[in-house]
Amino acid sequence: MSYFKITLIRSGIGMTKRQNGVLASLGLRKRMQTVYHRVSPDVAGKIMKVKELVAVSEPERAEIHKRCQPPCGFVVEA
């Protein structure tokens, strides 16, 4: 399955309430924050509404695997 890697490059300060709502629905709050979303038409539409504020790329499979993989084993605290 393909993913979008979306990074907020410019702040949403001074943008319309609608654009700030789109950023919030994508899960972006702070500059340089990165989120991953599956490729779908609704996410692509949201990206198009804030295309001036974000950078979008398609991550490598290893990066997706590393992000989605749960931590292995357990930790013993003394």
MODELLER restraints for C-alpha pairs under 7 A, 6 or more apart:
rsr = mdl.restraints
at = mdl.atoms
rsr.add(forms.Gaussian(group=physical.xy_distance, feature=features.Distance(at['CA:2:A'], at['CA:38:A']), mean=6.02, stdev=0.5))
rsr.add(forms.Gaussian(group=physical.xy_distance, feature=features.Distance(at['CA:2:A'], at['CA:39:A']), mean=5.77, stdev=0.5))
rsr.add(forms.Gaussian(group=physical.xy_distance, feature=features.Distance(at['CA:3:A'], at['CA:36:A']), mean=6.34, stdev=0.5))
rsr.add(forms.Gaussian(group=physical.xy_distance, feature=features.Distance(at['CA:3:A'], at['CA:37:A']), mean=5.46, stdev=0.5))
rsr.add(forms.Gaussian(group=physical.xy_distance, feature=features.Distance(at['CA:3:A'], at['CA:38:A']), mean=4.26, stdev=0.5))
rsr.add(forms.Gaussian(group=physical.xy_distance, feature=features.Distance(at['CA:3:A'], at['CA:39:A']), mean=5.14, stdev=0.5))
rsr.add(forms.Gaussian(group=physical.xy_distance, feature=features.Distance(at['CA:3:A'], at['CA:58:A']), mean=6.17, stdev=0.5))
rsr.add(forms.Gaussian(group=physical.xy_distance, feature=features.Distance(at['CA:3:A'], at['CA:59:A']), mean=6.97, stdev=0.5))
rsr.add(forms.Gaussian(group=physical.xy_distance, feature=features.Distance(at['CA:4:A'], at['CA:36:A']), mean=5.57, stdev=0.5))
rsr.add(forms.Gaussian(group=physical.xy_distance, feature=features.Distance(at['CA:4:A'], at['CA:37:A']), mean=5.26, stdev=0.5))
rsr.add(forms.Gaussian(group=physical.xy_distance, feature=features.Distance(at['CA:4:A'], at['CA:38:A']), mean=6.05, stdev=0.5))
rsr.add(forms.Gaussian(group=physical.xy_distance, feature=features.Distance(at['CA:4:A'], at['CA:39:A']), mean=5.99, stdev=0.5))
rsr.add(forms.Gaussian(group=physical.xy_distance, feature=features.Distance(at['CA:4:A'], at['CA:56:A']), mean=6.53, stdev=0.5))
rsr.add(forms.Gaussian(group=physical.xy_distance, feature=features.Distance(at['CA:4:A'], at['CA:57:A']), mean=5.96, stdev=0.5))
rsr.add(forms.Gaussian(group=physical.xy_distance, feature=features.Distance(at['CA:4:A'], at['CA:58:A']), mean=5.19, stdev=0.5))
rsr.add(forms.Gaussian(group=physical.xy_distance, feature=features.Distance(at['CA:5:A'], at['CA:34:A']), mean=6.81, stdev=0.5))
rsr.add(forms.Gaussian(group=physical.xy_distance, feature=features.Distance(at['CA:5:A'], at['CA:35:A']), mean=6.01, stdev=0.5))
rsr.add(forms.Gaussian(group=physical.xy_distance, feature=features.Distance(at['CA:5:A'], at['CA:36:A']), mean=4.79, stdev=0.5))
rsr.add(forms.Gaussian(group=physical.xy_distance, feature=features.Distance(at['CA:5:A'], at['CA:37:A']), mean=6.86, stdev=0.5))
rsr.add(forms.Gaussian(group=physical.xy_distance, feature=features.Distance(at['CA:5:A'], at['CA:56:A']), mean=5.62, stdev=0.5))
rsr.add(forms.Gaussian(group=physical.xy_distance, feature=features.Distance(at['CA:5:A'], at['CA:57:A']), mean=5.17, stdev=0.5))
rsr.add(forms.Gaussian(group=physical.xy_distance, feature=features.Distance(at['CA:5:A'], at['CA:58:A']), mean=5.72, stdev=0.5))
rsr.add(forms.Gaussian(group=physical.xy_distance, feature=features.Distance(at['CA:5:A'], at['CA:59:A']), mean=6.06, stdev=0.5))
rsr.add(forms.Gaussian(group=physical.xy_distance, feature=features.Distance(at['CA:6:A'], at['CA:34:A']), mean=5.55, stdev=0.5))
rsr.add(forms.Gaussian(group=physical.xy_distance, feature=features.Distance(at['CA:6:A'], at['CA:35:A']), mean=5.40, stdev=0.5))
rsr.add(forms.Gaussian(group=physical.xy_distance, feature=features.Distance(at['CA:6:A'], at['CA:36:A']), mean=6.21, stdev=0.5))
rsr.add(forms.Gaussian(group=physical.xy_distance, feature=features.Distance(at['CA:6:A'], at['CA:54:A']), mean=6.55, stdev=0.5))
rsr.add(forms.Gaussian(group=physical.xy_distance, feature=features.Distance(at['CA:6:A'], at['CA:55:A']), mean=5.82, stdev=0.5))
rsr.add(forms.Gaussian(group=physical.xy_distance, feature=features.Distance(at['CA:6:A'], at['CA:56:A']), mean=4.71, stdev=0.5))
rsr.add(forms.Gaussian(group=physical.xy_distance, feature=features.Distance(at['CA:6:A'], at['CA:57:A']), mean=6.75, stdev=0.5))
rsr.add(forms.Gaussian(group=physical.xy_distance, feature=features.Distance(at['CA:7:A'], at['CA:32:A']), mean=5.84, stdev=0.5))
rsr.add(forms.Gaussian(group=physical.xy_distance, feature=features.Distance(at['CA:7:A'], at['CA:33:A']), mean=5.58, stdev=0.5))
rsr.add(forms.Gaussian(group=physical.xy_distance, feature=features.Distance(at['CA:7:A'], at['CA:34:A']), mean=4.32, stdev=0.5))
rsr.add(forms.Gaussian(group=physical.xy_distance, feature=features.Distance(at['CA:7:A'], at['CA:35:A']), mean=6.57, stdev=0.5))
rsr.add(forms.Gaussian(group=physical.xy_distance, feature=features.Distance(at['CA:7:A'], at['CA:54:A']), mean=5.50, stdev=0.5))
rsr.add(forms.Gaussian(group=physical.xy_distance, feature=features.Distance(at['CA:7:A'], at['CA:55:A']), mean=5.20, stdev=0.5))
rsr.add(forms.Gaussian(group=physical.xy_distance, feature=features.Distance(at['CA:7:A'], at['CA:56:A']), mean=6.52, stdev=0.5))
rsr.add(forms.Gaussian(group=physical.xy_distance, feature=features.Distance(at['CA:8:A'], at['CA:28:A']), mean=6.60, stdev=0.5))
rsr.add(forms.Gaussian(group=physical.xy_distance, feature=features.Distance(at['CA:8:A'], at['CA:31:A']), mean=5.23, stdev=0.5))
rsr.add(forms.Gaussian(group=physical.xy_distance, feature=features.Distance(at['CA:8:A'], at['CA:32:A']), mean=5.18, stdev=0.5))
rsr.add(forms.Gaussian(group=physical.xy_distance, feature=features.Distance(at['CA:8:A'], at['CA:33:A']), mean=5.70, stdev=0.5))
rsr.add(forms.Gaussian(group=physical.xy_distance, feature=features.Distance(at['CA:8:A'], at['CA:34:A']), mean=6.70, stdev=0.5))
rsr.add(forms.Gaussian(group=physical.xy_distance, feature=features.Distance(at['CA:8:A'], at['CA:53:A']), mean=6.11, stdev=0.5))
rsr.add(forms.Gaussian(group=physical.xy_distance, feature=features.Distance(at['CA:8:A'], at['CA:54:A']), mean=4.51, stdev=0.5))
rsr.add(forms.Gaussian(group=physical.xy_distance, feature=features.Distance(at['CA:8:A'], at['CA:55:A']), mean=6.51, stdev=0.5))
rsr.add(forms.Gaussian(group=physical.xy_distance, feature=features.Distance(at['CA:9:A'], at['CA:31:A']), mean=5.70, stdev=0.5))
rsr.add(forms.Gaussian(group=physical.xy_distance, feature=features.Distance(at['CA:9:A'], at['CA:32:A']), mean=5.60, stdev=0.5))
rsr.add(forms.Gaussian(group=physical.xy_distance, feature=features.Distance(at['CA:9:A'], at['CA:53:A']), mean=5.64, stdev=0.5))
rsr.add(forms.Gaussian(group=physical.xy_distance, feature=features.Distance(at['CA:9:A'], at['CA:54:A']), mean=5.17, stdev=0.5))
rsr.add(forms.Gaussian(group=physical.xy_distance, feature=features.Distance(at['CA:9:A'], at['CA:55:A']), mean=6.46, stdev=0.5))
rsr.add(forms.Gaussian(group=physical.xy_distance, feature=features.Distance(at['CA:10:A'], at['CA:31:A']), mean=6.26, stdev=0.5))
rsr.add(forms.Gaussian(group=physical.xy_distance, feature=features.Distance(at['CA:10:A'], at['CA:53:A']), mean=4.78, stdev=0.5))
rsr.add(forms.Gaussian(group=physical.xy_distance, feature=features.Distance(at['CA:10:A'], at['CA:54:A']), mean=6.78, stdev=0.5))
rsr.add(forms.Gaussian(group=physical.xy_distance, feature=features.Distance(at['CA:11:A'], at['CA:31:A']), mean=5.91, stdev=0.5))
rsr.add(forms.Gaussian(group=physical.xy_distance, feature=features.Distance(at['CA:11:A'], at['CA:53:A']), mean=6.92, stdev=0.5))
rsr.add(forms.Gaussian(group=physical.xy_distance, feature=features.Distance(at['CA:12:A'], at['CA:20:A']), mean=6.00, stdev=0.5))
rsr.add(forms.Gaussian(group=physical.xy_distance, feature=features.Distance(at['CA:19:A'], at['CA:49:A']), mean=6.92, stdev=0.5))
rsr.add(forms.Gaussian(group=physical.xy_distance, feature=features.Distance(at['CA:19:A'], at['CA:50:A']), mean=6.37, stdev=0.5))
rsr.add(forms.Gaussian(group=physical.xy_distance, feature=features.Distance(at['CA:22:A'], at['CA:46:A']), mean=6.21, stdev=0.5))
rsr.add(forms.Gaussian(group=physical.xy_distance, feature=features.Distance(at['CA:27:A'], at['CA:35:A']), mean=6.98, stdev=0.5))
